[in-house]
Amino acid sequence: TCSSVATVQSQDFSGGATLVTADAAVALTGPAGVTFYSDSACASSVTSMTISNGTNAQSFYFKASNSGAPILTAASAGLTSATQTETISAVKLAITTGAQSVVSNVCSAITTVTSEDNSSVATNVTTDTVVNLSAPAGVSFYTVAGCGSGGTSTVTISSGTSAKSFYFKSTAGNTETITASAGNFVSASQAETITPSKLIFTTGTQTLAAATCSSVATVQSQDFSGGATLVTADAAIALTGPAGVTFYSDSTCASSVTSMTISNGTNAQSFYFKATTGGSNTLTAASAGLTSGTQAETIAPSKLAITTTAQSVVSNVCSAITTVTSEDNTSTAANVTTDTVVNLSAPAGVSFYTVAGCGSGSTSTVTISSSTSAKSFY
């Protein structure tokens, strides 16, 4: 920053202003980083100035790129030199801890903002300095490790010091830029990487027949708020399900797998599956460091079976109860997912009934009700 005017005067031994009797060249010197100027905009640099014959003073301006207390010297032949100590304060903020990779909704490691001079050297502030902390929605700041005790939007660098620390937590994912600003200081920003916290199935639950290849199923890495979040390294996803479930990498269910990988810099991977056991089958996608994703798929029956034993019945006498059951491929009873009409047929002379004793008229169908697996007839 360009200084205010600085004036050097020629004086007698008692400190009285005294005219020079010839032009007096005054050399201006200071430590590294100090530059002198002849104008108030600090546009024209100089290394000396002249107190003109018959006058007793001359003025200049200066800038210093380094903080601290530089000593300026004005010297002229035959005169005792003049010195003055100036105070150069901090001009910018910097986040001096490294950029972090933090799991969504998990507290960061310690983060430090530092007041610096133009040479990026830590520089004490001269008064208590409130630093405003800002970031996109979903990011909160804290003053204690673990991100407890309530959030904050400011920290204060105390007078005579140059740094203050804080912590942050983000429910969002991917890259979040945090910013520290204060008064006339140049602000500091740092991009933090927020990694996924969970796996989620983004395709809907499926209902399919036993031993039939599914439609595509997709698992996505997400942040705490449910936003798609890129993984920062290849993430191996283990696929598991109950007995009878097999996973595949292709839409024809030809190539079986037990895992898949969400590649670095992406957020999703897909697979297919078959299940031989009817009913609800819960699939699980799991990866180290992430909350597992689960989804219940409905496996419908694939066949019918008459599950009462064969009977020996006198001609024109009603049979005992006869039951037809919907089953999966393992011959286990499996509930139908909608009302299912079962057609009954036999050679001429055979009639079917819905009540014991074969009364109330014959029928050619019975219905297995949704969410059940059997229906009886006579």
N, C-alpha and C positions, 0 to 999 in steps of 0.2 A: 504494500500500500504506500502511496506517495505521502510523505510527511507533511506536516505544517511547515511554515517558514522557520528556518534556523538562521540566526544572525551572529556574526563574529565582530567584535569591536576592538579597536586599538585603544589601550588605556595607559595611564601613567602608573607609577608605583603604588599610588594611593587608591587606584581604582577609578580615577576620573577619565572620562572620554577624552582622547587626545588625537589631534589631527596628525596624519602622516604628511611628511614634507616632500614625498615622492611616491609615485605609484608603488604599492606594496603587494607583490604576488603572494597569495596565501595558498599553500598546498593543503588539500583535503584528503585525509586518509582514514581508513577504518578496516575492520577485519574482513575476511573473505565473505562475499555475499552482499556487501554494502556498496551502493552506487550513488554518486552525487549528481545533482541536476541544477540547472540554472533557472528552471521554470516550475510553476506550481502544478503543472500537469505531469511532471517528471518525464518530459519528452526529449529534452536536450541534455545529455550527460556531460559532466565536466570532471576534471581531476583537480582543478584549482580555480581561484577567483582573484579579483584584484580590488584592494581598497584604494580608490583613486586619490591622487595628490590633493591635499586640502580637505579630505573627508576622514571619517573615523570608523566606518562600518561597511560591511557587505553581507548579503544574505544568500542562502542556497536552500535546496531541498534534498531529500535522500529517500532511498528505499533500501530495505534489508530483506534478503530472501531467507535468512536463517533466524530462528528465534533466539531469545536470550537477552543479554545486556551488552550490546556492542559499544565500544568506546570510540567516539569520533574525535579526530585530532585536526586542528587548524594550525599550520606552522608557517612562519615567514622569517627570512634571514634577519638576524639581529634582535628578534623578539622572542620572549618566552612563549612557548606553544600553549594553546588552549585545548582543553579536553572536556568532553561531556559524555556521560553514559546514558544511552537511550534504552527503552524497554520495547522489545519486539515480541508481540504476542502471537498466539496461534491464529491461523487463518482458515484452516479446513478441518473437517472431520474425516476419519478413516476407520473402517471396521478392520481391526488388525488381527483378529482370529480368522482362520481359514474358512472358506465356504464349506458347508456341511451337507451331508446326506442323512436325512432324518425320516423315520417312518411316520406316516400320517397319524396325527393325534398322539404322538409321543414327544416328550420334552427334549429339546435340543441340548447339546453340550453348551458350556459357557461361551458367550459371545461378547466381545469387548469393542467399544467405540473409543477412539483416541483422538485428542486434539493435536494437530500437527502444524508445523510451519510449511513454507512452500517447498522445502527440501525433503518433506515427509519425515521430519524428525519430531518425535513426541515433544510437545510444548505445553507447559502448564498454563491453565487459564488464570486470568487475574481476578475474576469474580466467579461466584457460583454460576454455572452455565447449564441451563435446562436443555436437554437434547430430546427432541420429538422423535418418536419411533413410529414408522408407518409401514404398511404392507397391504397386499390385496386382501379381500374378504376371506375369512377363514383362518387368518394368522393372528395369534394373540401373543403378547409379550408379558414377561414375568421378571421379578427381581430375585427370586430364589430358585435354587436347583430343584428339579422335579416339577417346576411350573405350578407350584401351589401358592396359597395365600392371596388369590385374586390377581387379576391382570393389571397391567399398567400401559400407558401410552407415552410415558416420559421416564428418563433417568437424568440425574444431575451429576455433572462433573464438578467436584468441589474446587473452590478457589485454591490455587497453589498445587493442584494436581492436574493430570493430563488424561485420565482414563476412567471409564465406568463400565461395568459388565451387566449383562442381562441374559435372559433365556427366551426362547420362543417355541411355539407349538402351532402346527397347521393341520386343520381338518381337511384342507384341500390337497391336491396332489400335483405332481410334475415339478415345475420350476416356479418358485416364489421369490420375488425380489424384496428384500427389506431395506428400508431407507432410514438414515439418521440425519436430522437437520437441526440447526440452532442459529437463530439470529442472522448475523452477517457471515457466518462460516459457510464455506463450500460444503454442500451435503455429501454424504457417503452412502453408497448402495452396494449390496452384495446379493448375488443370486444363490439361493439355497435349493437343493434338490430334495423334494418330498416324495418318498417312495411309497408303494402300495402297502395297505395294512390287511387286505383281505382278498379272497377269491369269491366271485359270484357267477352263477349260471345266468347268462343274459338271454338265452333262448328259453322259451316256455316249456312247461312240463309236457310230456308226451304220453299218448295212449297208443299202444301198438300190440299187435298179436304176438304171442310167444314165438320165439325163434325167428322173428322178422327183423331185418335191419332197420334201425331207427332213422329218423331224419337227423340232420346235423345238430350237434349240441355244442355250445360255445361257452367257454369259461373265460372271464375277464378279471384282470387285476385292477382293484379299485382303492381309492382313498377312503378315509373314515366316513366321508359324506356321501359316498356312492359314486364319485366321479371316476371315470376311466383314468388310470394312472400307469405311466410307462414303468417297466422294470428297468433297473440300471445294470443288470447282469442277467444272463440266461437263467430262467427260473424253471427248474424241473418240477412237473406237476404229476403226482402219483394219482392214478385213477383206481378206485375200489368200489365194490358193490357186493351184494349178497351172493351166495352160491347160485350159479346158473347165469350170472351176468358176465359177458365178455365184451371188451372194448376193442375198437378198430380205428385205424387211421384213414380209411377210405369209405366212400359212400356205398360200396357193394359189400362191405363187411368181409373182405377177403384177407386183410393184413391185420392180425390181432396185435394189440399193444397193451402194456400195463402202465405206461406213462406217456407224457408229451412235454414239450418245452415251449414256454413263452419266451421268445427271443429278446435279447437285449434291445431296448429302445422301442419295444412294442408292448401291447397290453392285452392280447387275447390269443387263444388257440382253440381249435375245434376238434371234435372226435365223433365217432358213431358207436352204437352199442347194440347188442342182442341180449335178450333174457329168455330163459326157458321156463322160469317159474312164474306163475301168474300172481296177480295182486299188485301191491305197492312195492316197488323196488327202489330203495334210496341209494343214489350214486353220490360219491364223495370225491372232490378234487382237492388235494392237499399239497402244500409247498412249504418248506422251512421258512419260518418267520412270518407267515401269513395265516390269518384265520381261514380255515377250510370252507369251501363252498359245498353245499349239499342241495340235491333236488330229488324229489320223489317222482318216479315214473310209474305209470299204470300199465301193467302187462295183462292184456286181455286173453281169454281162453282161445285155444286154437282147434279144439275138437270137442265132440260130444261122446258120451259113453252111457250105456244103460248099466247102472251100478247096482241094481238089484239082480239077484241070481236068476238064471233061467228057470222057468216053471213048467210043471206038468198039470194041465188043466182039462177037466172033463168038457166035452163038446157042449156048447151052448150054456156053459156055466161061467160066471164072471171070475176073472183072475184075481190073484192077490195084487197088492199095490206094486206098481212098476215105476221106477224112477230114472229119469234121464238127467245127466249131470254135465255141465260145461267144465272142461279140463284144460290144463296147459300141456306142454310137450312132455312133461314128466308124469303125466296121468294123475296130477294133483288137482283137486277141485279148485276152479278159479272163477270168481264172480264175473258175470257179464257187466258191461259198462252202460248198456241200454237195454230196455225190454227186448227180449229176443224170442221171436216166434219159432217154435220147433214143429216141423211138419212130421206127421206120423203116417206111415204107410205099411201095408202088408198085402198078401194075396187076397183075392176075392173070398168073402165069407168071414173076414176078420173085421171087427168094429172096435173103436176106441171110445173110452168114456172118462169123464173127469171126477166121477163120484164112485164110491164103493158100491158094489152090487150092480154096477153097469146100468144105472137108471138115468133118468132126466135127459135122454137123447144122446146120440153119439157125436163125436168130434173128429176132426182130422188134424187138429193142432193143439199144442199147449204152449204157454208163454213162460219163459224163465224171466222173472222180474229183474230190473236193473239192480245191481249190487247183491244179487243172490246167484247161486250156482246150480240150482236143481228145481225140477218140477216133476210131479208124479201124475200118473194116469192108470187106467185099468183097461 
